[in-house]
Amino acid sequence: MRFFVLIVIGVFLDQLSKIWANHFLNFYTPKICVPHLFSLQLVHNFGAAYGILQHHRILLLSISFMVLVFGTLFFNRIAQTVLSRYALSFLLIGTAGNFLDRFIRGYVIDFMDIKIFPVFNFSDVCIDIAVVLFLIDIFYETRKRTH
């Protein structure tokens, strides 16, 4: 139950941040937070991470939908440790947040720019957290089995 609550809160915060970005940011003038390192600038992303699969909305929606369905239906089978449950929760937050954007708007709202990566959003951060947590969990569980 706590993971469901985490997912709902995470998706809510993601959508709230994108509404804020869409209202207060613009495409042409970034809001500099840390010079030469971090700024906020509105971007409408019609593709996936790093700009791949531009204008393949149906494919991206289909993949996201499958991740959401299988991740939800098989949550306990996929995630058997506490760490992997958090990882899967963060993956579902990120997937659901970007799915909602693509489904409702036709594109994903990105707005965080750290200059060394393409502009991203809260959902993308959640997916990155999920990957790191899954890797830590795999490393920890593998190490536990070998000792």
NORVEN-V309100 format. One record per run of one state. SS is the DSSP state (H for helix, E for strand, C for the rest). FROM is the first residue (numbers start at 1). LEN is the number of residues. If there is no record, write none. Layout:
BEGIN
ss: (SS:SS)
from: (FROM:FROM)
len: (LEN:LEN)
END
This chain:
BEGIN
ss: (C:H:C:E:C:E:C:H:C:H:C:H:C:H:C:E:C:E:C:H:C)
from: (1:2:25:31:35:38:46:49:52:57:74:75:79:82:105:108:114:120:121:122:147)
len: (1:23:6:4:3:8:3:3:5:17:1:4:3:23:3:6:6:1:1:25:1)
END
